[in-house]
Amino acid sequence: MRLIDNAFNYNIHGVRGFMSMTSMVSNMTAFTATYESLDEVITLIDQITINSKDVA
């Protein structure tokens, strides 16, 4: 639901856009980050992407 809330052109693309978005997000891993320091979240994202490269 967060994606729809942030999709400014959702009403233009309608069902086709929804199906495309559903297809895209069902094949990915998603994270939510709550942070007080940009440096902390950048470090976290770096760690996640380095670890995902090891798995792939």
MITI-818707 format. One line per field, with one value per atom (N, C-alpha, C): atom name; z, x, y; residue in one letter. Coordinates in steps of 0.2 Angstrom, whole numbers. Layout:
BEGIN
atom = c(CA	...);
pz = c(Z	...);
px = c(X	...);
py = c(Y	...);
type = c(A	...);
END
This chain:
BEGIN
atom = c(N	CA	C	N	CA	C	N	CA	C	N	CA	C	N	CA	C	N	CA	C	N	CA	C	N	CA	C	N	CA	C	N	CA	C	N	CA	C	N	CA	C	N	CA	C	N	CA	C	N	CA	C	N	CA	C	N	CA	C	N	CA	C	N	CA	C	N	CA	C	N	CA	C	N	CA	C	N	CA	C	N	CA	C	N	CA	C	N	CA	C	N	CA	C	N	CA	C	N	CA	C	N	CA	C	N	CA	C	N	CA	C	N	CA	C	N	CA	C	N	CA	C	N	CA	C	N	CA	C	N	CA	C	N	CA	C	N	CA	C	N	CA	C	N	CA	C	N	CA	C	N	CA	C	N	CA	C	N	CA	C	N	CA	C	N	CA	C	N	CA	C	N	CA	C	N	CA	C	N	CA	C	N	CA	C	N	CA	C	N	CA	C	N	CA	C);
pz = c(0	0	0	3	3	-4	-8	-15	-19	-18	-21	-18	-12	-8	-11	-14	-16	-24	-27	-35	-37	-39	-41	-48	-52	-58	-58	-52	-51	-55	-54	-57	-65	-68	-75	-78	-74	-77	-75	-69	-67	-66	-69	-68	-71	-77	-80	-76	-73	-69	-62	-59	-53	-55	-60	-62	-63	-66	-67	-61	-56	-50	-46	-46	-42	-44	-51	-54	-51	-52	-50	-42	-38	-31	-28	-32	-29	-30	-34	-36	-32	-27	-24	-16	-13	-6	-4	1	3	10	12	18	20	26	29	34	34	38	42	48	52	56	55	57	59	63	65	62	59	56	49	44	37	37	40	40	42	47	50	45	41	36	30	28	23	24	30	32	32	34	34	27	23	16	13	14	12	14	20	23	20	19	15	8	5	-2	-3	1	1	3	8	10	4	1	-5	-11	-12	-17	-15	-9	-7	-8	-7	-8	-16	-20	-27	-31);
px = c(4	0	4	10	15	16	17	19	14	8	2	1	2	2	7	13	18	19	14	14	9	13	9	5	7	3	-1	-3	-6	-13	-16	-23	-23	-17	-16	-15	-11	-9	-14	-18	-24	-21	-26	-24	-18	-16	-10	-4	-4	1	2	-4	-4	-1	-3	-1	7	9	17	20	18	21	20	15	14	19	20	25	32	34	40	42	37	39	38	35	34	41	45	52	58	56	62	61	67	67	66	62	61	63	65	67	64	62	61	66	68	73	71	71	70	76	78	85	85	90	91	97	101	107	108	109	110	116	121	127	126	122	120	116	111	107	111	116	120	124	127	131	126	120	115	114	113	111	118	123	130	130	129	129	124	118	113	115	117	119	125	130	136	134	130	127	123	119	115	119	125	130	133	134	137	132	125	120	119	119	118	123);
py = c(-6	0	6	6	12	14	9	11	15	13	16	23	24	31	35	33	37	37	34	34	39	45	51	50	45	43	37	34	28	29	34	35	35	37	37	30	26	19	14	15	11	3	-1	-8	-11	-8	-10	-8	-2	0	-4	-5	-9	-16	-19	-26	-26	-21	-20	-19	-15	-14	-20	-24	-30	-35	-36	-40	-38	-32	-30	-31	-29	-30	-37	-41	-48	-52	-49	-52	-49	-45	-42	-42	-40	-40	-32	-31	-24	-23	-17	-15	-8	-7	-1	1	7	10	16	16	22	24	30	32	39	41	48	51	46	49	46	50	48	44	45	41	34	33	26	23	26	22	21	25	23	17	17	11	5	5	0	-3	2	0	-3	0	-4	-11	-12	-19	-23	-21	-25	-27	-22	-23	-28	-27	-31	-38	-39	-46	-49	-45	-48	-50	-47	-49	-56	-57	-63	-69	-68	-73	-74	-69	-70	-74);
type = c(M	M	M	R	R	R	L	L	L	I	I	I	D	D	D	N	N	N	A	A	A	F	F	F	N	N	N	Y	Y	Y	N	N	N	I	I	I	H	H	H	G	G	G	V	V	V	R	R	R	G	G	G	F	F	F	M	M	M	S	S	S	M	M	M	T	T	T	S	S	S	M	M	M	V	V	V	S	S	S	N	N	N	M	M	M	T	T	T	A	A	A	F	F	F	T	T	T	A	A	A	T	T	T	Y	Y	Y	E	E	E	S	S	S	L	L	L	D	D	D	E	E	E	V	V	V	I	I	I	T	T	T	L	L	L	I	I	I	D	D	D	Q	Q	Q	I	I	I	T	T	T	I	I	I	N	N	N	S	S	S	K	K	K	D	D	D	V	V	V	A	A	A);
END
